[in-house]
Amino acid sequence: MADAQVTIIGGGVVGLAIAVELSRDHTPLYVLERNHRYGQEASSRNSEVIHAGIYYPRDSLKARLCLEGNRLLYELCARYGIPHRRITKIITATRGDELGSLEKLYRHGIDNGAELHLLTAQQVHELEPHIASEGGIFSPNTGIISAHGLMDYFYHVAKENRAEVVPHCEVIGIEKPAGSGSDFRVTTKQGHDVSTITSEHVINAAGLESDTIAELAGIDVDASGYRLHYCKGSYFSIPGPMRTIVSRLIYPVPPKESLGVHAVVDLNGSVKFGPDLEYLAERKLDYTVDESKRHAFAESVRRILPCVKDEDLTPDMSGIRAKLQARGEPPRDFIIRNEADKGLNGLINVIGLDSPGLTASPAIARDVRELL
């Protein structure tokens, strides 16, 4: 008999959401987290936006799981008091020649199932007088959430369901002996101690290192298209007296590779701008915000808020997301799959969870349950 029915590698928001979903019916269940506490990497270093499902390709996992996750998150927040605000969002066309792209984005979002409304320039300025606009899209179901509050909820529910979250636990090996009915052998390191557990199922929700975990299991990540690319996003904030400059999220018409630098209002009412897009040459967790980016940031911010000056911006925070696409490549969808065809039945890889991973987390957990 295996030591565990399910072993989840990674204690970020997705790993914890999966733990809640599976711990109802599967025990023993372990969540192995390499840091001292859950949710210390990408899950706690993002804009904390509840996305509405506007941008993602039709019929993609991102589109479907974002829309489902949006609904589930608002239900969870209302039921269990998780801090959040349905703050809404405007996507603004700042020049007349962007109106065609705005209309196309609106139709795309509607086709995805998002609730959206087209606004004239006058209607935009009635809502947000300080932003540049020739017209906009209003998203009533975009919001913000406390990522830590959400993870705390997932953690405590998983614990109530008798899941065990193991910190300081780095996975250094995964083996599945020949034979479809055999269990996985998961080797871990805690400080200087190395140990092995057996598990019927293994869920790879290791975020920034999910391709590394897949590789440990014997998967050729390059041939499979699982190789991750680290992409850093920095934020700058504005001082307290200017925090009323906007009252909701403000996005530009998106450029090619990202959603563009946008204005985010957090749960405390503070305003920050970001993230930018910086592919990292090395896979290092460097969260410093380069102050020399101030002018370039200000130029991007002035596209939507012309009144912001360079000196108004202060370095704030940064995060690193792991993208499946390299620089210049088209966006890739989430990977959520049972690796039975690779001789690893019972290993479910969850890889490439950039945006909207936070929003989609409870819906991703349901998909994993179905695969299991």
PyMOL commands that set and color helices and strands:
alter all, ss='L'
color gray80, all
select helices_A, chain A and resi 13-23+42-44+61-80+96-112+121-127+147-160+207-216+221-224+240-242+291-304+310-312+340-342+357-371
alter helices_A, ss='H'
color red, helices_A
select strands_A, chain A and resi 4-9+29-32+49-50+84-85+89-92+117-120+135-139+143-145+164-166+170-175+184-190+193-204+229-237+249-252+262-265+271-274+278-279+314-323+335-339+344-351
alter strands_A, ss='S'
color yellow, strands_A
deselect
rebuild
show_as cartoon
